[in-house]
Amino acid sequence: MIDQFPSLKIQYDKFMTVYNLVKDEYEEPINVDHH
C-alpha cells in the first residue's frame, strides 16, 4: 500500500529514522518490552 504513495513512503522513512534515533537515545526500562 505504501508503495503506491512515494511521498508518503519518504515521510514514513524519515519518521522511522527519527523514531529509531529517539528510541535509542531515550529508551527507558519501562519501554523496553514495547517494541
Sine and cosine of phi, psi and omega as CSV:
sin_phi,cos_phi,sin_psi,cos_psi,sin_omega,cos_omega
0.00,0.00,-0.71,0.71,-0.02,-1.00
-0.89,0.45,-0.53,0.85,-0.04,-1.00
-0.89,0.46,-0.33,0.94,0.00,-1.00
-0.98,0.18,-0.21,0.98,-0.04,-1.00
-0.78,-0.62,1.00,0.08,-0.07,-1.00
-0.83,0.57,-0.67,0.75,-0.03,-1.00
-0.91,0.41,-0.59,0.81,0.03,-1.00
-0.92,0.39,-0.63,0.77,0.02,-1.00
-0.90,0.44,-0.64,0.77,0.03,-1.00
-0.89,0.46,-0.71,0.70,0.02,-1.00
-0.89,0.45,-0.63,0.78,0.01,-1.00
-0.90,0.43,-0.69,0.72,0.01,-1.00
-0.89,0.46,-0.66,0.75,0.02,-1.00
-0.90,0.43,-0.67,0.74,0.01,-1.00
-0.88,0.48,-0.71,0.70,-0.02,-1.00
-0.91,0.43,-0.59,0.81,0.03,-1.00
-0.89,0.46,-0.74,0.67,0.00,-1.00
-0.91,0.41,-0.67,0.74,-0.01,-1.00
-0.86,0.51,-0.71,0.71,-0.02,-1.00
-0.91,0.41,-0.61,0.79,0.04,-1.00
-0.90,0.44,-0.73,0.68,-0.02,-1.00
-0.91,0.42,-0.68,0.73,-0.01,-1.00
-0.86,0.50,-0.70,0.71,-0.02,-1.00
-0.92,0.38,-0.58,0.81,-0.05,-1.00
-0.96,0.27,-0.63,0.77,-0.18,-0.98
-0.88,-0.47,0.38,0.92,-0.04,-1.00
-0.92,0.40,0.77,-0.64,-0.01,-1.00
-0.93,-0.37,0.41,-0.91,0.00,-1.00
-0.80,0.60,-0.58,0.81,-0.03,-1.00
-0.90,0.43,-0.53,0.85,-0.11,-0.99
-1.00,-0.08,0.00,1.00,-0.08,-1.00
-0.89,0.46,-0.59,0.81,-0.06,-1.00
-0.98,0.21,-0.21,0.98,-0.05,-1.00
-0.97,-0.24,1.00,-0.09,-0.02,-1.00
-0.99,-0.16,0.00,0.00,0.00,0.00
